[in-house]
């Protein structure tokens, strides 16, 4: 993955790296994070990989509802899911840093 300085297409033109491709992608991420619960999910995932079960226990929400909100964050390129669990994308990490700096 390339290391662009901000959201957009990577230096190599690869749009699959989790960075925003269009203004609509950026808008969708902002809309997704309007809900305080989704901002809390970003904080809970943080800088380490976590499982859906961990989030279920920590937040005390049903797995179906939790899965819905995680899917929204994935569609917004803020979270990705792999064998190790859920992790923040570079965009998700950037939002987390801003939330920590300016408050959520």
Secondary structure, DSSP 4 states (H G I P E B T S, - for coil): ----SSSSS-TTS-GGGSS--SHHHHHHHHHHTTSHHHHHHHHHHTTS-B-HHHHHHHH---HHHHHHHHHHHHHTTSEEEETTEEEE-HHHHHHHHHHHHH--
